[in-house]
Amino acid sequence: MSLYPLALRIAGRRVLVVGGGTVATRRVPGLIAAGAQVEIVAPELTPALQAHVDAGRAVWTPRRFAPGDVAGAWLVHVAVDDPQAAAQVSEAAEEHRVFCVRADDRDAATAWTPAVTRHGQVTVAVTDGGDRRRAMAVRDLVAHALEAAPPASPEFKGVALVGGGPGDPELITVKGRRLLAAADVVVADRLVPGILLGELRPEVELIDAAKIPYGPSAAQEEINRILVDRATQGKFVVRLKGGDNFVFGRGGEEALACAQAGVPVVVVPGVTSSIAAPALAGIPVTHRGVAHEFTVVSGHIPPDHPDSLVDWAALARLRGTLVVLMGLKNLPAITARLIAEGRSADTPVAVVQEGSTAHQRSLRSTLGAVTGETAAAGIRPPAVVVIGDVVAVAEQITPALG
């Protein structure tokens, strides 16, 4: 069969989806992302489709298909497993001269859904005479080739604030890695996965933020200046930090500096170590029947410091999980303050060092003993401290971790 390839612009146009099951659940998000006015006709919906309807992203007609439903549609997707019902939809679509995708019988369809990969503004669609697995294999080969190819110019100019994740280079987001490959300038912190920097193009200007020779406050001002300076020269700048830029990463200050200078900014969230490091050590920060809340605080300032904004007394009264970042140096003062404010010295505590990396190690203790045991074990920064009963759950989960 000879196919005529075509890309459809369906934003604002009515697309009819007949069926509310698994196939429709897979098809509808792509239609919504393309801006289509999606109408689903089906007696029942999956919870995922119901969520789209409840959010106003799709319209649901709760009944079986009627031939008149096709009128006014630009495209029809048939997502039912009843051949007779599907044939009825096809006939109505043919009568109205509307292209029809058939999930049950591609030979009876007038349109096929290809295997798709997207890389920035590049969209590649692959069809292969009905061999879906082969089409998907070709798609994956193309996706890998696009990732390795010299990047095209990004779809915007300015600064991208990219979270690099907790340490494992594979935990950066797909979008973050794509923008990093397109950068002209990269401003990186010391906790950024080194492999990511090794993948940069030779001509990229790499600025190590850790080597800026000023105090912390002045260094941040210099970073802000560099971001604005390079962006106003027409270069695409990526500010790459470990974890997430907006979780104690001063990304907000950098975004404000760019906004004040009229430099466009895009934020690419990163996997934060406050959740990832405990999880990789087998500790869920929330767990049914154990903790219904978790709080993340910075421990870089001791509890009695006048600049501290943390209400330690309130934290001591909480029954949920407390996660402390950058708190290893001040751990003695933090644990002492929590106990003084009423938190039991027997509260389980875990310390996870360099979570997600090959150097990850963890220690489980109690609030009263963790300071001494951490020092004796030689635990060093960067480390995440987890305080709460969820730490005990790790005893059941850890044996199953690969």
MOGIFEN-V555452 format. One record per backbone hydrogen bond with DSSP energy under -0.5 kcal/mol. NH is the residue of the N-H (numbers start at 1). CO is the residue of the C=O. If there is no record, write none. Layout:
BEGIN
NH/CO, NH/CO
END
This chain:
BEGIN
3/1, 5/3, 10/8, 12/35, 13/10, 15/37, 16/75, 17/39, 18/16, 18/77, 19/17, 19/41, 21/79, 25/21, 26/22, 27/23, 28/24, 29/25, 30/27, 31/27, 32/28, 33/29, 34/30, 35/32, 36/31, 37/13, 38/36, 38/57, 39/15, 40/59, 41/17, 41/39, 42/40, 42/61, 46/20, 50/46, 51/47, 52/48, 53/49, 54/50, 55/51, 56/53, 57/52, 58/52, 59/38, 61/40, 62/60, 63/61, 69/66, 70/67, 71/68, 73/70, 74/14, 75/14, 76/99, 77/16, 78/76, 78/101, 79/18, 79/77, 83/81, 86/82, 87/83, 88/84, 89/85, 90/86, 91/87, 92/88, 93/89, 94/90, 95/91, 96/92, 97/94, 98/93, 99/74, 101/76, 102/111, 103/78, 103/101, 108/105, 109/106, 110/100, 111/100, 114/112, 115/126, 117/124, 119/122, 122/119, 123/121, 124/117, 126/115, 131/128, 132/130, 135/131, 136/132, 137/133, 138/134, 139/135, 140/136, 141/137, 142/138, 143/139, 144/140, 145/141, 146/142, 147/143, 148/144, 149/145, 159/264, 160/237, 161/159, 161/266, 162/160, 162/239, 163/268, 164/162, 164/241, 165/243, 171/168, 172/169, 173/163, 177/173, 178/174, 179/175, 180/176, 181/177, 182/178, 183/179, 183/180, 184/236, 185/236, 186/205, 187/238, 188/186, 188/207, 189/240, 192/189, 196/193, 197/193, 198/194, 199/195, 199/196, 200/197, 204/201, 205/184, 206/204, 207/186, 207/205, 208/206, 209/188, 209/207, 210/188, 211/208, 212/209, 213/211, 214/212, 219/215, 220/216, 221/217, 222/218, 223/219, 224/220, 225/221, 226/222, 227/223, 228/224, 229/225, 230/226, 231/227, 232/228, 233/229, 233/230, 234/231, 235/230, 237/158, 237/235, 238/185, 239/160, 239/237, 240/187, 240/238, 241/162, 241/239, 243/165, 247/244, 248/246, 251/245, 254/250, 255/251, 256/252, 257/253, 258/254, 259/255, 260/256, 261/257, 262/259, 263/258, 264/262, 266/159, 268/161, 268/266, 269/267, 275/272, 276/272, 277/273, 278/273, 279/275, 280/276, 281/277, 281/278, 282/279, 283/278, 284/282, 287/291, 290/287, 291/287, 295/321, 297/295, 297/323, 299/325, 305/302, 308/305, 312/310, 315/311, 316/312, 317/313, 317/314, 318/314, 318/315, 321/293, 322/387, 323/295, 323/321, 324/385, 325/297, 325/323, 326/383, 331/328, 334/330, 335/331, 336/332, 337/333, 338/334, 339/335, 340/336, 341/337, 342/339, 343/338, 347/344, 349/365, 350/386, 351/363, 352/384, 353/351, 353/361, 354/382, 357/354, 360/357, 361/353, 363/351, 365/349, 367/347, 368/345, 370/366, 373/369, 374/370, 375/371, 376/372, 377/373, 378/374, 378/375, 379/374, 384/352, 385/324, 386/350, 387/322, 388/348, 391/388, 392/389, 393/390, 394/390, 394/391, 395/392, 396/393, 397/393, 398/394, 400/397, 401/397, 401/398
END
